[in-house]
Amino acid sequence: MKLYRSSLHPHHWIAYSEAIGWVVFPARFDGWDERRPATGLHPDHLFQIPLRMAFNTGLLESFEQPCLDKVA
């Protein structure tokens, strides 16, 4: 998963992964729940940013967390 900002969409995050393609979602708490396919993106206006920047949007929580066994 890669995260982007766009100067043409200042109030949204843009994400890309091979599994889901390009999506856009509001840059706010739990915005990931309102994601939709992104269309009309122009690469000159996309800037990749660290994935951690979307920490409160629900994006990171959407990844399955590995189940770790306790070590005795």
N, CA, C, O and CB atoms as a CASP TS submission, in Angstrom:
PFRMAT TS
TARGET T0000
AUTHOR 0000-0000-0000
METHOD Language model
MODEL 1
PARENT N/A
ATOM      1  N   MET     1       0.850  -1.170   0.000  1.00  0.00           N
ATOM      2  CA  MET     1       0.000   0.000   0.000  1.00  0.00           C
ATOM      3  C   MET     1       0.894   1.230   0.000  1.00  0.00           C
ATOM      4  O   MET     1       1.861   1.306   0.757  1.00  0.00           O
ATOM      5  CB  MET     1      -0.966   0.000   1.219  1.00  0.00           C
ATOM      6  N   LYS     2       0.565   2.188  -0.851  1.00  0.00           N
ATOM      7  CA  LYS     2       1.265   3.467  -0.889  1.00  0.00           C
ATOM      8  C   LYS     2       0.248   4.573  -0.685  1.00  0.00           C
ATOM      9  O   LYS     2      -0.897   4.464  -1.124  1.00  0.00           O
ATOM     10  CB  LYS     2       2.036   3.655  -2.231  1.00  0.00           C
ATOM     11  N   LEU     3       0.668   5.638  -0.018  1.00  0.00           N
ATOM     12  CA  LEU     3      -0.207   6.750   0.309  1.00  0.00           C
ATOM     13  C   LEU     3       0.285   8.009  -0.400  1.00  0.00           C
ATOM     14  O   LEU     3       1.488   8.257  -0.492  1.00  0.00           O
ATOM     15  CB  LEU     3      -0.270   6.969   1.838  1.00  0.00           C
ATOM     16  N   TYR     4      -0.665   8.797  -0.899  1.00  0.00           N
ATOM     17  CA  TYR     4      -0.337  10.007  -1.643  1.00  0.00           C
ATOM     18  C   TYR     4      -1.227  11.164  -1.202  1.00  0.00           C
ATOM     19  O   TYR     4      -2.316  10.975  -0.661  1.00  0.00           O
ATOM     20  CB  TYR     4      -0.483   9.768  -3.153  1.00  0.00           C
ATOM     21  N   ARG     5      -0.723  12.363  -1.453  1.00  0.00           N
ATOM     22  CA  ARG     5      -1.515  13.588  -1.384  1.00  0.00           C
ATOM     23  C   ARG     5      -1.505  14.168  -2.789  1.00  0.00           C
ATOM     24  O   ARG     5      -0.598  13.908  -3.580  1.00  0.00           O
ATOM     25  CB  ARG     5      -0.943  14.620  -0.309  1.00  0.00           C
ATOM     26  N   SER     6      -2.518  14.947  -3.082  1.00  0.00           N
ATOM     27  CA  SER     6      -2.607  15.598  -4.381  1.00  0.00           C
ATOM     28  C   SER     6      -2.967  17.056  -4.176  1.00  0.00           C
ATOM     29  O   SER     6      -3.848  17.382  -3.380  1.00  0.00           O
ATOM     30  CB  SER     6      -3.644  14.896  -5.290  1.00  0.00           C
ATOM     31  N   SER     7      -2.285  17.926  -4.892  1.00  0.00           N
ATOM     32  CA  SER     7      -2.603  19.350  -4.793  1.00  0.00           C
ATOM     33  C   SER     7      -3.984  19.644  -5.374  1.00  0.00           C
ATOM     34  O   SER     7      -4.555  20.700  -5.101  1.00  0.00           O
ATOM     35  CB  SER     7      -1.539  20.188  -5.512  1.00  0.00           C
ATOM     36  N   LEU     8      -4.522  18.728  -6.168  1.00  0.00           N
ATOM     37  CA  LEU     8      -5.863  18.909  -6.736  1.00  0.00           C
ATOM     38  C   LEU     8      -6.971  18.389  -5.817  1.00  0.00           C
ATOM     39  O   LEU     8      -8.147  18.675  -6.039  1.00  0.00           O
ATOM     40  CB  LEU     8      -5.951  18.209  -8.078  1.00  0.00           C
ATOM     41  N   HIS     9      -6.596  17.624  -4.784  1.00  0.00           N
ATOM     42  CA  HIS     9      -7.556  17.048  -3.837  1.00  0.00           C
ATOM     43  C   HIS     9      -7.053  17.290  -2.413  1.00  0.00           C
ATOM     44  O   HIS     9      -6.707  16.336  -1.715  1.00  0.00           O
ATOM     45  CB  HIS     9      -7.762  15.516  -4.103  1.00  0.00           C
ATOM     46  N   PRO    10      -7.006  18.555  -1.969  1.00  0.00           N
ATOM     47  CA  PRO    10      -6.356  18.876  -0.693  1.00  0.00           C
ATOM     48  C   PRO    10      -7.027  18.305   0.555  1.00  0.00           C
ATOM     49  O   PRO    10      -6.400  18.258   1.613  1.00  0.00           O
ATOM     50  CB  PRO    10      -6.281  20.339  -0.551  1.00  0.00           C
ATOM     51  N   HIS    11      -8.264  17.877   0.463  1.00  0.00           N
ATOM     52  CA  HIS    11      -8.964  17.366   1.642  1.00  0.00           C
ATOM     53  C   HIS    11      -9.130  15.851   1.615  1.00  0.00           C
ATOM     54  O   HIS    11      -9.950  15.287   2.340  1.00  0.00           O
ATOM     55  CB  HIS    11     -10.322  18.020   1.755  1.00  0.00           C
ATOM     56  N   HIS    12      -8.338  15.207   0.770  1.00  0.00           N
ATOM     57  CA  HIS    12      -8.428  13.756   0.617  1.00  0.00           C
ATOM     58  C   HIS    12      -7.046  13.114   0.613  1.00  0.00           C
ATOM     59  O   HIS    12      -6.042  13.746   0.286  1.00  0.00           O
ATOM     60  CB  HIS    12      -9.173  13.404  -0.670  1.00  0.00           C
ATOM     61  N   TRP    13      -7.030  11.830   0.988  1.00  0.00           N
ATOM     62  CA  TRP    13      -5.869  10.980   0.822  1.00  0.00           C
ATOM     63  C   TRP    13      -6.106  10.143  -0.417  1.00  0.00           C
ATOM     64  O   TRP    13      -7.248   9.876  -0.789  1.00  0.00           O
ATOM     65  CB  TRP    13      -5.615  10.090   2.080  1.00  0.00           C
ATOM     66  N   ILE    14      -5.034   9.734  -1.046  1.00  0.00           N
ATOM     67  CA  ILE    14      -5.105   8.836  -2.192  1.00  0.00           C
ATOM     68  C   ILE    14      -4.201   7.657  -1.867  1.00  0.00           C
ATOM     69  O   ILE    14      -3.063   7.834  -1.432  1.00  0.00           O
ATOM     70  CB  ILE    14      -4.677   9.554  -3.539  1.00  0.00           C
ATOM     71  N   ALA    15      -4.712   6.466  -2.079  1.00  0.00           N
ATOM     72  CA  ALA    15      -3.949   5.266  -1.773  1.00  0.00           C
ATOM     73  C   ALA    15      -3.917   4.365  -3.005  1.00  0.00           C
ATOM     74  O   ALA    15      -4.812   4.391  -3.849  1.00  0.00           O
ATOM     75  CB  ALA    15      -4.556   4.518  -0.555  1.00  0.00           C
ATOM     76  N   TYR    16      -2.850   3.568  -3.074  1.00  0.00           N
ATOM     77  CA  TYR    16      -2.721   2.609  -4.172  1.00  0.00           C
ATOM     78  C   TYR    16      -2.132   1.309  -3.649  1.00  0.00           C
ATOM     79  O   TYR    16      -1.188   1.300  -2.859  1.00  0.00           O
ATOM     80  CB  TYR    16      -1.842   3.184  -5.310  1.00  0.00           C
ATOM     81  N   SER    17      -2.710   0.225  -4.107  1.00  0.00           N
ATOM     82  CA  SER    17      -2.105  -1.090  -3.915  1.00  0.00           C
ATOM     83  C   SER    17      -2.530  -1.945  -5.102  1.00  0.00           C
ATOM     84  O   SER    17      -3.548  -1.684  -5.743  1.00  0.00           O
ATOM     85  CB  SER    17      -2.537  -1.745  -2.538  1.00  0.00           C
ATOM     86  N   GLU    18      -1.738  -2.962  -5.380  1.00  0.00           N
ATOM     87  CA  GLU    18      -2.083  -3.847  -6.485  1.00  0.00           C
ATOM     88  C   GLU    18      -3.412  -4.543  -6.222  1.00  0.00           C
ATOM     89  O   GLU    18      -4.148  -4.846  -7.162  1.00  0.00           O
ATOM     90  CB  GLU    18      -0.976  -4.881  -6.709  1.00  0.00           C
ATOM     91  N   ALA    19      -3.724  -4.799  -4.964  1.00  0.00           N
ATOM     92  CA  ALA    19      -4.953  -5.520  -4.618  1.00  0.00           C
ATOM     93  C   ALA    19      -6.217  -4.690  -4.829  1.00  0.00           C
ATOM     94  O   ALA    19      -7.241  -5.226  -5.254  1.00  0.00           O
ATOM     95  CB  ALA    19      -4.889  -5.970  -3.181  1.00  0.00           C
ATOM     96  N   ILE    20      -6.158  -3.372  -4.535  1.00  0.00           N
ATOM     97  CA  ILE    20      -7.375  -2.549  -4.625  1.00  0.00           C
ATOM     98  C   ILE    20      -7.317  -1.488  -5.710  1.00  0.00           C
ATOM     99  O   ILE    20      -8.346  -0.899  -6.040  1.00  0.00           O
ATOM    100  CB  ILE    20      -7.634  -1.882  -3.310  1.00  0.00           C
ATOM    101  N   GLY    21      -6.146  -1.228  -6.274  1.00  0.00           N
ATOM    102  CA  GLY    21      -6.006  -0.167  -7.274  1.00  0.00           C
ATOM    103  C   GLY    21      -5.924   1.194  -6.597  1.00  0.00           C
ATOM    104  O   GLY    21      -5.495   1.295  -5.448  1.00  0.00           O
ATOM    105  N   TRP    22      -6.337   2.244  -7.311  1.00  0.00           N
ATOM    106  CA  TRP    22      -6.308   3.612  -6.799  1.00  0.00           C
ATOM    107  C   TRP    22      -7.623   3.927  -6.115  1.00  0.00           C
ATOM    108  O   TRP    22      -8.692   3.700  -6.682  1.00  0.00           O
ATOM    109  CB  TRP    22      -6.031   4.622  -7.932  1.00  0.00           C
ATOM    110  N   VAL    23      -7.551   4.452  -4.895  1.00  0.00           N
ATOM    111  CA  VAL    23      -8.743   4.885  -4.165  1.00  0.00           C
ATOM    112  C   VAL    23      -8.497   6.252  -3.548  1.00  0.00           C
ATOM    113  O   VAL    23      -7.356   6.630  -3.283  1.00  0.00           O
ATOM    114  CB  VAL    23      -9.128   3.859  -3.072  1.00  0.00           C
ATOM    115  N   VAL    24      -9.558   6.975  -3.326  1.00  0.00           N
ATOM    116  CA  VAL    24      -9.492   8.280  -2.675  1.00  0.00           C
ATOM    117  C   VAL    24     -10.439   8.228  -1.478  1.00  0.00           C
ATOM    118  O   VAL    24     -11.503   7.612  -1.543  1.00  0.00           O
ATOM    119  CB  VAL    24      -9.872   9.455  -3.671  1.00  0.00           C
ATOM    120  N   PHE    25     -10.038   8.886  -0.376  1.00  0.00           N
ATOM    121  CA  PHE    25     -10.880   8.908   0.815  1.00  0.00           C
ATOM    122  C   PHE    25     -10.619  10.194   1.589  1.00  0.00           C
ATOM    123  O   PHE    25      -9.527  10.758   1.518  1.00  0.00           O
ATOM    124  CB  PHE    25     -10.617   7.664   1.707  1.00  0.00           C
ATOM    125  N   PRO    26     -11.636  10.658   2.336  1.00  0.00           N
ATOM    126  CA  PRO    26     -11.497  11.913   3.074  1.00  0.00           C
ATOM    127  C   PRO    26     -10.349  11.866   4.086  1.00  0.00           C
ATOM    128  O   PRO    26     -10.125  10.850   4.743  1.00  0.00           O
ATOM    129  CB  PRO    26     -12.799  12.240   3.789  1.00  0.00           C
ATOM    130  N   ALA    27      -9.640  12.967   4.196  1.00  0.00           N
ATOM    131  CA  ALA    27      -8.528  13.090   5.147  1.00  0.00           C
ATOM    132  C   ALA    27      -9.088  13.510   6.495  1.00  0.00           C
ATOM    133  O   ALA    27      -8.909  14.643   6.942  1.00  0.00           O
ATOM    134  CB  ALA    27      -7.457  14.116   4.646  1.00  0.00           C
ATOM    135  N   ARG    28      -9.777  12.558   7.134  1.00  0.00           N
ATOM    136  CA  ARG    28     -10.347  12.812   8.456  1.00  0.00           C
ATOM    137  C   ARG    28     -10.473  11.494   9.198  1.00  0.00           C
ATOM    138  O   ARG    28     -10.241  10.429   8.627  1.00  0.00           O
ATOM    139  CB  ARG    28     -11.728  13.520   8.349  1.00  0.00           C
ATOM    140  N   PHE    29     -10.835  11.565  10.451  1.00  0.00           N
ATOM    141  CA  PHE    29     -10.995  10.384  11.292  1.00  0.00           C
ATOM    142  C   PHE    29     -11.955   9.399  10.625  1.00  0.00           C
ATOM    143  O   PHE    29     -13.066   9.766  10.243  1.00  0.00           O
ATOM    144  CB  PHE    29     -11.509  10.779  12.699  1.00  0.00           C
ATOM    145  N   ASP    30     -11.515   8.148  10.488  1.00  0.00           N
ATOM    146  CA  ASP    30     -12.283   7.072   9.863  1.00  0.00           C
ATOM    147  C   ASP    30     -12.690   7.358   8.414  1.00  0.00           C
ATOM    148  O   ASP    30     -13.687   6.818   7.935  1.00  0.00           O
ATOM    149  CB  ASP    30     -13.512   6.806  10.675  1.00  0.00           C
ATOM    150  N   GLY    31     -11.944   8.185   7.731  1.00  0.00           N
ATOM    151  CA  GLY    31     -12.231   8.489   6.329  1.00  0.00           C
ATOM    152  C   GLY    31     -12.132   7.283   5.411  1.00  0.00           C
ATOM    153  O   GLY    31     -12.765   7.251   4.356  1.00  0.00           O
ATOM    154  N   TRP    32     -11.332   6.281   5.809  1.00  0.00           N
ATOM    155  CA  TRP    32     -11.153   5.077   4.988  1.00  0.00           C
ATOM    156  C   TRP    32     -12.489   4.387   4.712  1.00  0.00           C
ATOM    157  O   TRP    32     -12.654   3.762   3.664  1.00  0.00           O
ATOM    158  CB  TRP    32     -10.193   4.098   5.681  1.00  0.00           C
ATOM    159  N   ASP    33     -13.437   4.493   5.631  1.00  0.00           N
ATOM    160  CA  ASP    33     -14.750   3.878   5.439  1.00  0.00           C
ATOM    161  C   ASP    33     -15.513   4.499   4.275  1.00  0.00           C
ATOM    162  O   ASP    33     -16.475   3.909   3.783  1.00  0.00           O
ATOM    163  CB  ASP    33     -15.570   3.998   6.709  1.00  0.00           C
ATOM    164  N   GLU    34     -15.099   5.680   3.829  1.00  0.00           N
ATOM    165  CA  GLU    34     -15.770   6.369   2.727  1.00  0.00           C
ATOM    166  C   GLU    34     -14.937   6.345   1.443  1.00  0.00           C
ATOM    167  O   GLU    34     -15.135   7.177   0.558  1.00  0.00           O
ATOM    168  CB  GLU    34     -16.072   7.809   3.119  1.00  0.00           C
ATOM    169  N   ARG    35     -14.017   5.402   1.346  1.00  0.00           N
ATOM    170  CA  ARG    35     -13.160   5.324   0.161  1.00  0.00           C
ATOM    171  C   ARG    35     -13.985   4.989  -1.080  1.00  0.00           C
ATOM    172  O   ARG    35     -15.032   4.345  -1.009  1.00  0.00           O
ATOM    173  CB  ARG    35     -12.053   4.271   0.364  1.00  0.00           C
ATOM    174  N   ARG    36     -13.474   5.450  -2.211  1.00  0.00           N
ATOM    175  CA  ARG    36     -14.108   5.165  -3.494  1.00  0.00           C
ATOM    176  C   ARG    36     -13.021   5.106  -4.552  1.00  0.00           C
ATOM    177  O   ARG    36     -11.936   5.649  -4.345  1.00  0.00           O
ATOM    178  CB  ARG    36     -15.187   6.240  -3.853  1.00  0.00           C
ATOM    179  N   PRO    37     -13.281   4.467  -5.666  1.00  0.00           N
ATOM    180  CA  PRO    37     -12.262   4.403  -6.720  1.00  0.00           C
ATOM    181  C   PRO    37     -11.842   5.814  -7.145  1.00  0.00           C
ATOM    182  O   PRO    37     -12.678   6.708  -7.280  1.00  0.00           O
ATOM    183  CB  PRO    37     -12.793   3.609  -7.944  1.00  0.00           C
ATOM    184  N   ALA    38     -10.554   5.995  -7.350  1.00  0.00           N
ATOM    185  CA  ALA    38     -10.030   7.294  -7.780  1.00  0.00           C
ATOM    186  C   ALA    38      -9.935   7.315  -9.301  1.00  0.00           C
ATOM    187  O   ALA    38      -9.432   6.375  -9.916  1.00  0.00           O
ATOM    188  CB  ALA    38      -8.637   7.581  -7.136  1.00  0.00           C
ATOM    189  N   THR    39     -10.418   8.383  -9.887  1.00  0.00           N
ATOM    190  CA  THR    39     -10.335   8.554 -11.339  1.00  0.00           C
ATOM    191  C   THR    39      -9.783   9.937 -11.646  1.00  0.00           C
ATOM    192  O   THR    39      -9.889  10.854 -10.831  1.00  0.00           O
ATOM    193  CB  THR    39     -11.726   8.355 -12.011  1.00  0.00           C
ATOM    194  N   GLY    40      -9.205  10.076 -12.804  1.00  0.00           N
ATOM    195  CA  GLY    40      -8.721  11.378 -13.252  1.00  0.00           C
ATOM    196  C   GLY    40      -7.514  11.912 -12.506  1.00  0.00           C
ATOM    197  O   GLY    40      -7.295  13.123 -12.480  1.00  0.00           O
ATOM    198  N   LEU    41      -6.731  11.045 -11.903  1.00  0.00           N
ATOM    199  CA  LEU    41      -5.537  11.491 -11.181  1.00  0.00           C
ATOM    200  C   LEU    41      -4.446  11.869 -12.167  1.00  0.00           C
ATOM    201  O   LEU    41      -4.243  11.190 -13.173  1.00  0.00           O
ATOM    202  CB  LEU    41      -5.033  10.395 -10.218  1.00  0.00           C
ATOM    203  N   HIS    42      -3.756  12.940 -11.876  1.00  0.00           N
ATOM    204  CA  HIS    42      -2.649  13.378 -12.726  1.00  0.00           C
ATOM    205  C   HIS    42      -1.350  13.199 -11.952  1.00  0.00           C
ATOM    206  O   HIS    42      -1.195  13.767 -10.871  1.00  0.00           O
ATOM    207  CB  HIS    42      -2.830  14.867 -13.181  1.00  0.00           C
ATOM    208  N   PRO    43      -0.410  12.415 -12.490  1.00  0.00           N
ATOM    209  CA  PRO    43       0.825  12.125 -11.749  1.00  0.00           C
ATOM    210  C   PRO    43       1.642  13.349 -11.365  1.00  0.00           C
ATOM    211  O   PRO    43       2.401  13.295 -10.397  1.00  0.00           O
ATOM    212  CB  PRO    43       1.680  11.221 -12.555  1.00  0.00           C
ATOM    213  N   ASP    44       1.510  14.450 -12.094  1.00  0.00           N
ATOM    214  CA  ASP    44       2.256  15.664 -11.741  1.00  0.00           C
ATOM    215  C   ASP    44       1.792  16.273 -10.428  1.00  0.00           C
ATOM    216  O   ASP    44       2.503  17.083  -9.833  1.00  0.00           O
ATOM    217  CB  ASP    44       2.127  16.691 -12.844  1.00  0.00           C
ATOM    218  N   HIS    45       0.604  15.890  -9.971  1.00  0.00           N
ATOM    219  CA  HIS    45       0.042  16.465  -8.750  1.00  0.00           C
ATOM    220  C   HIS    45       0.047  15.492  -7.580  1.00  0.00           C
ATOM    221  O   HIS    45      -0.440  15.827  -6.500  1.00  0.00           O
ATOM    222  CB  HIS    45      -1.365  16.931  -9.005  1.00  0.00           C
ATOM    223  N   LEU    46       0.592  14.286  -7.774  1.00  0.00           N
ATOM    224  CA  LEU    46       0.634  13.281  -6.715  1.00  0.00           C
ATOM    225  C   LEU    46       1.989  13.295  -6.016  1.00  0.00           C
ATOM    226  O   LEU    46       3.034  13.348  -6.663  1.00  0.00           O
ATOM    227  CB  LEU    46       0.343  11.884  -7.285  1.00  0.00           C
ATOM    228  N   PHE    47       1.955  13.247  -4.704  1.00  0.00           N
ATOM    229  CA  PHE    47       3.165  13.239  -3.904  1.00  0.00           C
ATOM    230  C   PHE    47       3.073  12.096  -2.904  1.00  0.00           C
ATOM    231  O   PHE    47       2.195  12.097  -2.041  1.00  0.00           O
ATOM    232  CB  PHE    47       3.374  14.602  -3.183  1.00  0.00           C
ATOM    233  N   GLN    48       3.973  11.119  -3.011  1.00  0.00           N
ATOM    234  CA  GLN    48       3.944  10.000  -2.078  1.00  0.00           C
ATOM    235  C   GLN    48       4.396  10.465  -0.710  1.00  0.00           C
ATOM    236  O   GLN    48       5.361  11.217  -0.577  1.00  0.00           O
ATOM    237  CB  GLN    48       4.830   8.844  -2.575  1.00  0.00           C
ATOM    238  N   ILE    49       3.686  10.007   0.298  1.00  0.00           N
ATOM    239  CA  ILE    49       4.002  10.365   1.676  1.00  0.00           C
ATOM    240  C   ILE    49       4.041   9.092   2.514  1.00  0.00           C
ATOM    241  O   ILE    49       3.535   8.058   2.078  1.00  0.00           O
ATOM    242  CB  ILE    49       2.963  11.379   2.248  1.00  0.00           C
ATOM    243  N   PRO    50       4.629   9.143   3.704  1.00  0.00           N
ATOM    244  CA  PRO    50       4.685   7.946   4.551  1.00  0.00           C
ATOM    245  C   PRO    50       3.287   7.457   4.915  1.00  0.00           C
ATOM    246  O   PRO    50       2.401   8.253   5.226  1.00  0.00           O
ATOM    247  CB  PRO    50       5.486   8.232   5.826  1.00  0.00           C
ATOM    248  N   LEU    51       3.105   6.176   4.874  1.00  0.00           N
ATOM    249  CA  LEU    51       1.822   5.559   5.180  1.00  0.00           C
ATOM    250  C   LEU    51       1.341   5.915   6.585  1.00  0.00           C
ATOM    251  O   LEU    51       0.138   6.016   6.822  1.00  0.00           O
ATOM    252  CB  LEU    51       1.922   4.052   5.034  1.00  0.00           C
ATOM    253  N   ARG    52       2.261   6.101   7.499  1.00  0.00           N
ATOM    254  CA  ARG    52       1.886   6.416   8.888  1.00  0.00           C
ATOM    255  C   ARG    52       1.130   7.742   9.009  1.00  0.00           C
ATOM    256  O   ARG    52       0.479   7.986  10.025  1.00  0.00           O
ATOM    257  CB  ARG    52       3.133   6.464   9.763  1.00  0.00           C
ATOM    258  N   MET    53       1.205   8.595   7.995  1.00  0.00           N
ATOM    259  CA  MET    53       0.513   9.883   8.040  1.00  0.00           C
ATOM    260  C   MET    53      -1.005   9.714   8.126  1.00  0.00           C
ATOM    261  O   MET    53      -1.702  10.616   8.590  1.00  0.00           O
ATOM    262  CB  MET    53       0.872  10.713   6.812  1.00  0.00           C
ATOM    263  N   ALA    54      -1.517   8.576   7.686  1.00  0.00           N
ATOM    264  CA  ALA    54      -2.963   8.316   7.713  1.00  0.00           C
ATOM    265  C   ALA    54      -3.344   7.493   8.939  1.00  0.00           C
ATOM    266  O   ALA    54      -4.253   6.666   8.868  1.00  0.00           O
ATOM    267  CB  ALA    54      -3.405   7.587   6.429  1.00  0.00           C
ATOM    268  N   PHE    55      -2.660   7.710  10.061  1.00  0.00           N
ATOM    269  CA  PHE    55      -2.820   6.865  11.243  1.00  0.00           C
ATOM    270  C   PHE    55      -4.228   6.875  11.819  1.00  0.00           C
ATOM    271  O   PHE    55      -4.627   5.868  12.405  1.00  0.00           O
ATOM    272  CB  PHE    55      -1.859   7.297  12.298  1.00  0.00           C
ATOM    273  N   ASN    56      -4.992   7.923  11.693  1.00  0.00           N
ATOM    274  CA  ASN    56      -6.309   7.974  12.342  1.00  0.00           C
ATOM    275  C   ASN    56      -7.468   7.836  11.350  1.00  0.00           C
ATOM    276  O   ASN    56      -8.621   8.080  11.705  1.00  0.00           O
ATOM    277  CB  ASN    56      -6.454   9.277  13.108  1.00  0.00           C
ATOM    278  N   THR    57      -7.169   7.452  10.125  1.00  0.00           N
ATOM    279  CA  THR    57      -8.207   7.379   9.099  1.00  0.00           C
ATOM    280  C   THR    57      -8.890   6.031   9.003  1.00  0.00           C
ATOM    281  O   THR    57      -9.929   5.910   8.354  1.00  0.00           O
ATOM    282  CB  THR    57      -7.627   7.716   7.782  1.00  0.00           C
ATOM    283  N   GLY    58      -8.325   5.015   9.639  1.00  0.00           N
ATOM    284  CA  GLY    58      -8.857   3.665   9.520  1.00  0.00           C
ATOM    285  C   GLY    58      -8.124   2.846   8.480  1.00  0.00           C
ATOM    286  O   GLY    58      -8.328   1.635   8.392  1.00  0.00           O
ATOM    287  N   LEU    59      -7.274   3.482   7.689  1.00  0.00           N
ATOM    288  CA  LEU    59      -6.522   2.770   6.656  1.00  0.00           C
ATOM    289  C   LEU    59      -5.599   1.729   7.271  1.00  0.00           C
ATOM    290  O   LEU    59      -5.624   0.567   6.866  1.00  0.00           O
ATOM    291  CB  LEU    59      -5.711   3.754   5.810  1.00  0.00           C
ATOM    292  N   LEU    60      -4.797   2.122   8.231  1.00  0.00           N
ATOM    293  CA  LEU    60      -3.846   1.197   8.838  1.00  0.00           C
ATOM    294  C   LEU    60      -4.559   0.076   9.587  1.00  0.00           C
ATOM    295  O   LEU    60      -4.086  -1.060   9.613  1.00  0.00           O
ATOM    296  CB  LEU    60      -2.912   1.944   9.785  1.00  0.00           C
ATOM    297  N   GLU    61      -5.686   0.396  10.188  1.00  0.00           N
ATOM    298  CA  GLU    61      -6.435  -0.609  10.920  1.00  0.00           C
ATOM    299  C   GLU    61      -7.088  -1.625   9.985  1.00  0.00           C
ATOM    300  O   GLU    61      -7.457  -2.715  10.420  1.00  0.00           O
ATOM    301  CB  GLU    61      -7.488   0.056  11.780  1.00  0.00           C
ATOM    302  N   SER    62      -7.234  -1.283   8.720  1.00  0.00           N
ATOM    303  CA  SER    62      -7.869  -2.188   7.771  1.00  0.00           C
ATOM    304  C   SER    62      -6.967  -3.359   7.388  1.00  0.00           C
ATOM    305  O   SER    62      -7.440  -4.375   6.878  1.00  0.00           O
ATOM    306  CB  SER    62      -8.270  -1.428   6.531  1.00  0.00           C
ATOM    307  N   PHE    63      -5.675  -3.211   7.637  1.00  0.00           N
ATOM    308  CA  PHE    63      -4.759  -4.317   7.381  1.00  0.00           C
ATOM    309  C   PHE    63      -4.958  -5.356   8.472  1.00  0.00           C
ATOM    310  O   PHE    63      -5.134  -5.013   9.641  1.00  0.00           O
ATOM    311  CB  PHE    63      -3.273  -3.830   7.330  1.00  0.00           C
ATOM    312  N   GLU    64      -4.930  -6.604   8.095  1.00  0.00           N
ATOM    313  CA  GLU    64      -5.041  -7.659   9.099  1.00  0.00           C
ATOM    314  C   GLU    64      -3.789  -7.673   9.954  1.00  0.00           C
ATOM    315  O   GLU    64      -2.669  -7.665   9.443  1.00  0.00           O
ATOM    316  CB  GLU    64      -5.263  -9.039   8.437  1.00  0.00           C
ATOM    317  N   GLN    65      -3.992  -7.694  11.245  1.00  0.00           N
ATOM    318  CA  GLN    65      -2.876  -7.762  12.173  1.00  0.00           C
ATOM    319  C   GLN    65      -2.453  -9.216  12.319  1.00  0.00           C
ATOM    320  O   GLN    65      -3.307 -10.087  12.487  1.00  0.00           O
ATOM    321  CB  GLN    65      -3.252  -7.149  13.550  1.00  0.00           C
ATOM    322  N   PRO    66      -1.160  -9.498  12.258  1.00  0.00           N
ATOM    323  CA  PRO    66      -0.732 -10.882  12.427  1.00  0.00           C
ATOM    324  C   PRO    66      -1.050 -11.378  13.830  1.00  0.00           C
ATOM    325  O   PRO    66      -0.958 -10.629  14.804  1.00  0.00           O
ATOM    326  CB  PRO    66       0.766 -11.019  12.144  1.00  0.00           C
ATOM    327  N   CYS    67      -1.412 -12.607  13.917  1.00  0.00           N
ATOM    328  CA  CYS    67      -1.712 -13.225  15.203  1.00  0.00           C
ATOM    329  C   CYS    67      -0.423 -13.855  15.727  1.00  0.00           C
ATOM    330  O   CYS    67       0.108 -14.790  15.128  1.00  0.00           O
ATOM    331  CB  CYS    67      -2.863 -14.293  15.075  1.00  0.00           C
ATOM    332  N   LEU    68       0.060 -13.348  16.822  1.00  0.00           N
ATOM    333  CA  LEU    68       1.307 -13.835  17.385  1.00  0.00           C
ATOM    334  C   LEU    68       1.021 -14.779  18.548  1.00  0.00           C
ATOM    335  O   LEU    68       0.241 -14.443  19.439  1.00  0.00           O
ATOM    336  CB  LEU    68       2.190 -12.662  17.842  1.00  0.00           C
ATOM    337  N   ASP    69       1.631 -15.926  18.548  1.00  0.00           N
ATOM    338  CA  ASP    69       1.490 -16.860  19.654  1.00  0.00           C
ATOM    339  C   ASP    69       2.350 -16.389  20.816  1.00  0.00           C
ATOM    340  O   ASP    69       3.432 -15.835  20.620  1.00  0.00           O
ATOM    341  CB  ASP    69       1.882 -18.294  19.224  1.00  0.00           C
ATOM    342  N   LYS    70       1.861 -16.613  22.013  1.00  0.00           N
ATOM    343  CA  LYS    70       2.664 -16.288  23.191  1.00  0.00           C
ATOM    344  C   LYS    70       3.804 -17.260  23.311  1.00  0.00           C
ATOM    345  O   LYS    70       3.653 -18.457  23.063  1.00  0.00           O
ATOM    346  CB  LYS    70       1.814 -16.303  24.467  1.00  0.00           C
ATOM    347  N   VAL    71       4.939 -16.738  23.692  1.00  0.00           N
ATOM    348  CA  VAL    71       6.116 -17.571  23.904  1.00  0.00           C
ATOM    349  C   VAL    71       6.160 -17.920  25.376  1.00  0.00           C
ATOM    350  O   VAL    71       6.164 -17.033  26.229  1.00  0.00           O
ATOM    351  CB  VAL    71       7.432 -16.852  23.447  1.00  0.00           C
ATOM    352  N   ALA    72       6.193 -19.195  25.675  1.00  0.00           N
ATOM    353  CA  ALA    72       6.172 -19.633  27.072  1.00  0.00           C
ATOM    354  C   ALA    72       7.580 -19.743  27.613  1.00  0.00           C
ATOM    355  O   ALA    72       7.768 -20.098  28.776  1.00  0.00           O
ATOM    356  CB  ALA    72       5.448 -20.974  27.213  1.00  0.00           C
TER
END
